[in-house]
């Protein structure tokens, strides 16, 4: 169990952190042996709801990147690992991440390695992260490894932001249309129906269709349909978390229309090249680097392909020759650059050139996609709004024209 403590040293200095112990008594004993006078001790995770992170316990990539960058600077200046971790924890504003850093500091203090301490938090520090740290410890270049990781995570964050940015605008437009639709159904159309009922005229087909749609969505039939759709979406998200669901979803993502599939393919190729490059430059064996890259690339289709590539590399084949069996996943440019890197002994640098190329391609694809989707969404939204407006005002115009002819 983890216990959070506040204490004073013999010199009266305030100190706080996390200690691993089997019980409260054991935790007190361990702290007292360090010469600390305990002022507060409670089990981690027992804080009130007001102290908890209401938005979940996930640590953003940006925060992990900042942690790696600052840790690299502290270690380069000669600061011991434990002191560096405690200093980083003291300035961390994310309560969950702060607890993790303090927990890692205590594990190192107890005699564990830095990589082993981080290995206990796989949801924050991935196998990719901890293996690069482990390689840095083995080579005596821990601060350099942390700098590699910081650069990598910053590029990863920027890449994810570009992909998310390309998706936000279409979702925003669809959300606005959904809001307009709800306002029309709930507010405008019921009031319109009351006004039209006074004229006792037969309503146009379009108006009757809109009124019928409004009646349906405000009746039990519409409510049941919305519940069924909500349950269907929930079950789809749950199914997507299963092994089979992930495989089918990741295969489908690569085949999306409107060049979205191509964009995601470039994204995964960039992640593949970036992760493999960092691991190779950190000194990991090729086969192990391929295994870890497959686990963190973020797509089951690519992961399965890289598992097969790893097996062939272990048997003595080159990476480039193995990748040729997956032309739908790995572009000829990627295979050619890897082949050049293998022949010249500069595989890590060749992969970084692949990363630079595809980052430019992603920028151009995102810009092109935005320019293509924007007019399509505007036209669709304009047509839908026009149908609603015409359906609402057409009967009013018909009544006025009838009155003028009388």
N, C-alpha and C positions, 0 to 999 in steps of 0.2 A: 504493500500500500504506500501511497504518497501522502506526506503530511507537509502542509505549509506552515512555516514558522516565522516568528519575529523574535529577535533576541538582541542582547547587548553584549559586546565583547568586554574583556576585563578593563579596557581603557574607556569604556562607556560609549563606544561607537555603535550606532544602530546597524542591524544586519537582518536581512530577510531572505528566504529561499524555500526550497523543497527538499525534503529528506525522504529516502526510501527506507521503510522499516516494516516489520511484520505486525507491529502493534504500537499503540500510543506510548506505552511504557518503554519499548525498545527505542523509539524515536527520541524520547526525552533523554534516555541514557546516552545515545550516540551524540546528541548535541552537547550534553554536559561534558562529555569526554573531550570535546573540542574547545572547552573553556568558555562556553556561551551561557549567558543567563537568559532563560526563555521568558518572553513576555506574552507570547501568543502561540498556540499550536492547535491546528485543526486539520482534519483529513481533507485532502484535495477533492474537489467536486461537491463539497457540502455547503458551498456558499449559497446565499439567498438568490431568488430569481432576479433581483435588481442588480446583482453583481455578475450575473451570467451574460454571455454574449447572446443577445436575443436573436441575432441573425445567423446562428449556427457557429460551429467550432472550426470551420474550414479556414486554413491560413492561406491568404492570397499569394500567388506566385511572386508578385512584386515585393511582398514582405520577406519572403525567403531569399530573393535576390539581394535585397538590402542587407540581410543578415550575413550572407556570404561575402559581400563586398566589404562590410565593416569588420568582419572577423579576419579577412585577409590583411587589412590595414593594421589591425591590432597585433596580429602574429608577426607581420613583417617588422614591426617596431620592437619585437622581443617580448611582448606580453605573454605570460603563460596561458595555456588553453583555458584553465578554470577561471582565471581572472578575466580573460577576454569574454567568456560566456556570461559571467556574472555582470560585467559592465554592459553587455548587450541586453541582458534581461532587465536591467535597471531602467533603460531608456525605452523599452518596448511598450507600446500602448495597447496592443492586442493581448488581453488577459490570458487567453488560451495559449497563444504562442509564447508568452512570457513564462508560463508554467512549464512548457516543454523545454525551453532553453535552460531554466533552472534545474529541471530534472536531469538533463544531459550533463550539466556542470557537476551535479552530485555524483553521477555515474563515473565521470572522469576522475573526480576527487577520490572515489573509492578504488581506483586503480585500473579502470577500463580505458580503452582507447577512445579517441574522439569519434572515429567511424562506428565503433560498437555502440557508443552512447546514442548516436543519432539513429542507429539501426532500430532502436526500440520505438521509433515514431514513424513507421512507414507511410502513413497518410500525409505527412508533412515532408519528410526527407525520403524520397523515392530510392529504390535500389540503385538507380543511376547516380544519384547524388552521393550516397554512402560509398559506392564503389570508387568514384573519383577521389573522395576523401581518403579511402583506404590506400589507393595507389599513391597519393601524395605523402601519406605517412610512411609508406615503404621506401619511397625515393628521397625522403627528407625535404620535399618541396610542398609542404602542406599549404602554405600561403599562396603559392602559385596555383595549386589545384582549386583553392577557394576563388581566386580571381577568374580562372576558367569558368567555374560554375556561375559566378556572378554575371559574366559576359553572356554566357549561354542562356541563363534564366531571363535576362533583360531582353535578349533577342526573341526568346520564346513568348514573353509577355507582349511584346510589340506585334508579333505575328498573330497571336490569338486576338489581340485588339482589332487588327485589320479585318480578320474573318468575322468577328462579332459585329463590327461596324457595318460590314456589307449586308448583314441580316437585319439590323435594327430598323433601317428606313422602311422596308416593305412591311415589317410587323407593325410599325407605328401607323402607317397609312391604313392598314387593315383594321387596326384598333380604333382609329378615328371613324372609319365607316361603320364599324359595329356599334359604336356609341351613337352615331347619327341614326342608325336603324332602330336602336332601342328607344331613343327619344321620340322618333316618329310613331312607333308602335304604341308607346305608353301614353304620350302626351298629345301629339298633334292629331293623329287619326281619330281617336275617340271624340275629341272636340269637333273635328270636321264632320263626323258621322251625325252628331247631334244637330249641327247646323243644316246638313243636307236633308235630314229627315223632315224638315219643315216644308220643303218644296214639293214633295210627293211626286218627284220625277224619276223615271228609270235612269239609273246611273250608268255611265260608260263601262265597258268591259274591264278596262284597265283599273278603274276606280274600284269596281266590285272585287277584282282580284286582290288589290291592296287591302281592302277592308276585310276580305276573307282571310288573308294572311295574318292580319292583325288579330282577328278573332281567334284564329288557331293558336297563335303564340301566347295569347292571354287566357286561353282555356286550359283545361286539364291535359288535353292532348299535346299542346305545345310544351307544357311543363314537364310532362313525362318524356317527351322527345329530348328536351334539354338535359334531363337527368340521365337518360340513356347515353346521350353523347358524352356527358361528363364522365360517366362510369367507363365508357368505351375508351376515352382518352387516358383515364387513370390506369386501366388495365393494360393499355398499349405501352405506357411508360414502365409499368411493372414488368411486362413481358420483355421489354427492351433491356432490362437489367439481367435477364437470364443469359446463359451461355449461347443458346441457339438464337435468341432474340438479338443479341449483340452482333453475332456473325451476319445474320440477314440484314440488319440495319446498316452495318458498316459496308456491306456489299452494295446495298441500295444507294447509300450516300455517294458512292463513286460513280453512279450512273444517273444522277439527277440531271434534268433538262436545263435549258437556258445557260449552259456552260458552268452551272454550279458544280456538277460532278468533276469537271476539269479543274476548277478552282480548288476543291477539296483534295484532289489528287496532288496538285502542286504543293498544297499545305503539308500533306503527309510525306511527300518526297523531301521537302525542306526539313521537316522534323527528323526524318531518317538520316539525312546527310549531316545535319547539325549534331545530333546525339552521337552518331558513330564517330564523327571527327573529334569531338571532345574526349570521348572514351579512349580513342587511339592515341591522341596527344597526351593523355594522362598516363599512358603506359600499360593499359590493359591488353591482354592477348586478344587477337582478332576474333576468335570463336566466342569468348566471353563477352566482348563488346557487341557482337551481333545478337547474342542472346538478350542482353540488357536492352539494346536498342529496340528489339521486337516487342519487349514488354512495355516500353514507355512511348512508342510511336503513336499510340492512341487509336489504332484501327486493327480489328481482328484479322481482316484479309491480309494486310501487310505483315502482321505478326506471324500468321501461319506460313507465309512465304519465307520470312526470315528464319523461321525455325528450320525449314527445309534447306535453306542456303547454308545455315550454320553447320548442319550435319555434313553437307558436301565439303565445306571448308575444312572440317575436322579430318575428312578423308584425304585432304591434300589438294583439293581444287581451289582455283582462284575465285574471289568474290564476283568479279565481273563475268566470268564464265557461268557461274551459278545463277546470276541474276537474269541471264538471257532467256531462261525458261519461263520468265514472268514478264513478257513484253507489254501486257496490259497494265502492269503496275509500275514498272521501272522504264522510263523513257530511254531511248538510245543514247542521248546526251549523258545521262547519269552513268550508264554502263561504260561508255567511252572514257569519261573522266576518271572513273574508278580504275579502269584498265591502265590508263596513263600513270596514275598514282602508284599502282602496284609495280609497274615496270621501272619507275624512277625512284621508288622508295619514299615518295612524298604523298602517301594516301591521305593523311590528315589535311594537308594543304589543298589537295585536289577536291576533297569533299567540301571544304570551306568555299571553294570557287563555285561549286554546285549550289551551295546555300545562297551565295550572293546573287547568282543568276536567277534562282527561283523566287527570291524575295522581290526582285525587280519585276518578275513575271506576275507575282501575286498583286503587287501594287497596280500594275496595268490591268489585270483581270478585274480587280475590285472597282477601279474607275470605270472600265467598260461595262461591267455588270450594272453599276449604279445608273449609268447613262441609258442602258437598255431597259432596265426594270422601271425606272422613274416614269417615263411617258406611258408605259403600259398600265401601271397602277393608276396614274392620273386619269387616263381614258376610262378605265373600268369604273373608277369611283365616280367620274362625271356622268357616265351612262346610268349607273344605279341611282344617283341623286336626281338625275333628270327624270327617270321613270317615276320616282316618288313625287317629285314636284308636279309633273304633268298629271299624274293620277289624282293629286290633291286639288289642283286648280281647274282641271278640265270640266268637272261638273258645275263649278261656279261660273265659268265662262259660258257653258251651255245654257244655264238658267238665265244669265244676263242677255244672251243673244235671243232666247225665246221671249223674254220680256220686251225686247226692242221690236220684235216682229209683230207683237200683239197690237 
